[in-house]
């Protein structure tokens, strides 16, 4: 009887150890969560929202315009940013009279918080293997328009935001 109990306890311990190791591996190599510290992506992602990011999104395909991604801030790589990809390699980006133009075509964006106050920016061409990033709350977003290093290299993109989830502090 005692051997059976010890064997049962041991099997449960092994199960929990395996689950713990799998959880750590998933967190390290597959998904991670970020908490949004600013309003630069409002109304798409609000300050304090928690976002699950998929690290393997670009394993077999390139990032595309409109994707919301997490990456180290080009001017200080100790800080992670979350922004929307606006320009892909080879794109010509320009803002004229508060309107965004990509490759000389007006680019319509239905997710913007409010119209841009900025009158003019660019033109600037996105280099190969790099991306031009902007926040959805354009008037308060610190993004590619104001950075010293204007572009995010593809290899530095940490993952694509796949969904946001609520703060469950009300459960406490």
C-alpha positions as CSV (number, residue, x, y, z in Angstrom):
1,X,0.0,0.0,0.0
2,X,2.8,2.5,0.9
3,X,4.6,1.8,-2.4
4,X,1.4,2.6,-4.3
5,X,1.0,5.9,-2.5
6,X,4.6,6.9,-3.1
7,X,4.3,6.0,-6.7
8,X,1.1,8.0,-7.1
9,X,2.7,11.1,-5.4
10,X,5.8,10.7,-7.5
11,X,3.6,10.6,-10.7
12,X,1.9,13.8,-9.7
13,X,5.2,15.6,-8.9
14,X,6.6,14.5,-12.3
15,X,3.4,15.8,-14.0
16,X,3.7,19.2,-12.2
17,X,7.4,19.5,-13.1
18,X,6.7,18.7,-16.8
19,X,3.9,21.3,-16.8
20,X,6.1,23.9,-15.2
21,X,8.9,23.3,-17.7
22,X,6.5,23.4,-20.7
23,X,5.0,26.7,-19.4
24,X,8.5,28.2,-19.1
25,X,9.4,27.0,-22.6
26,X,6.2,28.4,-24.1
27,X,6.8,31.8,-22.3
28,X,10.4,31.9,-23.5
29,X,10.0,30.8,-27.1
30,X,6.4,31.0,-28.2
31,X,4.3,33.7,-26.5
32,X,4.8,36.5,-24.0
33,X,2.7,39.2,-22.5
34,X,3.3,42.9,-22.4
35,X,1.5,45.6,-20.5
36,X,1.0,48.8,-22.5
37,X,2.5,51.7,-20.5
38,X,1.3,54.6,-22.6
39,X,-1.6,55.9,-24.7
40,X,0.2,55.8,-28.0
41,X,-1.9,53.0,-29.4
42,X,-5.3,54.3,-28.2
43,X,-8.1,53.4,-29.0
44,X,-6.9,50.1,-30.3
45,X,-4.9,49.2,-27.2
46,X,-5.5,51.3,-24.0
47,X,-3.0,52.3,-21.4
48,X,-2.6,49.4,-19.0
49,X,-4.0,46.8,-21.4
50,X,-2.3,43.4,-21.4
51,X,-1.4,42.0,-24.8
52,X,-0.4,38.4,-25.7
53,X,2.3,38.4,-28.3
54,X,3.2,35.5,-30.6
55,X,7.0,35.1,-31.0
56,X,6.7,32.7,-34.0
57,X,4.5,34.9,-36.2
58,X,7.3,35.7,-38.6
59,X,9.0,32.4,-38.7
60,X,7.7,31.6,-42.2
61,X,6.3,34.9,-43.4
62,X,7.3,38.6,-43.4
63,X,5.7,41.2,-41.2
64,X,3.0,43.1,-43.1
65,X,1.6,46.6,-43.0
66,X,-1.0,46.9,-40.3
67,X,0.5,44.3,-37.9
68,X,0.9,45.4,-34.3
69,X,4.3,44.3,-33.1
70,X,6.6,44.4,-30.1
71,X,10.2,45.4,-30.6
72,X,13.1,47.1,-28.7
73,X,13.0,50.9,-29.0
74,X,15.7,51.6,-31.7
75,X,17.1,54.6,-29.7
76,X,17.3,52.6,-26.4
77,X,17.0,48.8,-26.8
78,X,16.5,48.3,-23.1
79,X,12.8,49.4,-23.6
80,X,10.2,47.5,-25.6
81,X,7.7,49.4,-27.7
82,X,4.4,48.2,-29.2
83,X,3.4,50.0,-32.5
84,X,1.7,49.3,-35.8
85,X,3.8,48.6,-39.0
86,X,3.0,51.4,-41.4
87,X,5.9,51.1,-43.9
88,X,7.4,47.9,-45.2
89,X,10.7,47.6,-47.1
90,X,10.8,49.8,-50.2
91,X,7.8,52.0,-49.2
92,X,8.0,55.7,-49.5
93,X,6.3,57.3,-46.5
94,X,5.1,60.9,-46.4
95,X,2.7,63.0,-44.4
96,X,1.1,65.9,-46.2
97,X,-1.4,68.2,-44.4
98,X,-2.0,65.6,-41.7
99,X,-2.7,62.8,-44.2
100,X,-0.5,59.7,-44.6
101,X,0.7,58.8,-48.0
102,X,2.4,55.5,-48.8
103,X,4.0,55.3,-52.3
104,X,2.3,58.5,-53.3
105,X,-1.2,57.0,-52.5
106,X,-3.4,58.3,-49.7
107,X,-3.6,55.6,-47.0
108,X,-6.9,55.4,-45.3
109,X,-6.8,54.2,-41.6
110,X,-10.1,53.5,-39.8
111,X,-8.3,52.7,-36.4
112,X,-6.9,56.2,-35.7
113,X,-7.8,57.8,-32.4
114,X,-8.1,61.3,-34.1
115,X,-6.8,63.0,-37.2
116,X,-3.1,63.9,-37.2
117,X,-2.1,67.4,-36.2
118,X,1.3,67.0,-38.0
119,X,1.3,69.0,-41.2
120,X,4.3,67.5,-43.1
121,X,6.8,64.7,-42.7
122,X,9.1,63.0,-45.2
123,X,9.3,61.7,-47.8
124,X,11.4,58.9,-46.4
125,X,12.0,55.4,-47.9
126,X,12.0,52.3,-45.8
127,X,15.2,50.3,-46.2
128,X,15.4,46.6,-46.9
129,X,14.7,44.3,-43.9
130,X,13.3,47.3,-41.9
131,X,9.9,48.7,-41.0
132,X,8.5,52.2,-40.3
133,X,6.3,52.2,-37.1
134,X,3.6,54.5,-35.9
135,X,1.2,54.5,-33.0
136,X,-2.6,54.7,-33.6
137,X,-2.8,57.8,-31.4
138,X,-0.7,59.8,-33.8
139,X,-0.7,63.1,-31.9
140,X,0.8,61.7,-28.7
141,X,2.8,58.7,-30.1
142,X,6.5,58.7,-30.0
143,X,7.2,56.7,-33.1
144,X,9.4,56.4,-36.3
145,X,8.7,60.1,-37.1
146,X,10.6,61.3,-34.0
147,X,13.2,58.6,-33.4
148,X,16.9,59.2,-34.1
149,X,17.0,55.7,-35.7
150,X,13.8,55.9,-37.8
151,X,13.4,52.2,-38.6
152,X,13.0,48.8,-36.8
153,X,15.0,46.0,-38.3
154,X,13.0,42.9,-39.1
155,X,15.3,40.7,-37.0
156,X,14.6,42.8,-33.9
157,X,10.8,42.4,-34.0
158,X,10.0,40.2,-30.9
159,X,6.5,39.2,-32.0
160,X,3.1,40.1,-33.3
161,X,0.3,41.1,-30.9
162,X,-2.4,38.5,-31.2
163,X,-5.0,39.6,-28.6
164,X,-5.5,41.7,-25.5
165,X,-7.0,40.5,-22.4
166,X,-8.7,42.2,-19.5
167,X,-7.2,42.9,-16.1
168,X,-8.5,40.3,-13.7
169,X,-7.7,42.2,-10.5
170,X,-11.4,42.3,-9.7
171,X,-11.0,38.6,-8.8
172,X,-8.8,39.3,-5.9
